[in-house]
Amino acid sequence: MTHVVTGRCVDCRYTDCAAVCPVDCFYEVQDPRMLVIDPETCIDCELCVPECPINAIYPEDELPEPYSEWLEKNAELFGDGEPISEKRDALDGAKTLEELQADEKSRGWEVDEPSKAF
């Protein structure tokens, strides 16, 4: 099992998660603008999950259906990214968790938050 960065991270790119990862499995990609996880490097320690202010990171077995495509996308995209292991500013216009939840609701999505999120 691995952890997955979902579409919630697109155009937000909070990096709190990368700063706590003990194995440096996060990569910053430009298209789309977000972070992704190298599934082969991730050790499922779950340290990243509560650090994400928008709850964009899920364990593979908790991945909500509307975000199911992101398991494969993380595996595909990380090779195009740059490794990141430090906290940086989020992108201008980064959304809050409440804004993302409202967007999901407007789409008719039912999205449970990750069990390890605070």
Secondary structure, 3 states (H helix, E strand, C coil): CCEEECHHHCCCCCCHHHHHCCCCCEEEEECCEEEEECCCCCCCCCCCHHHCCCCCEEEHHHCCHHHCCHHHHHHHHHHHCEECCCCCCCCCCCCCHHHHHHHHHHCCCCCCCCCCCC
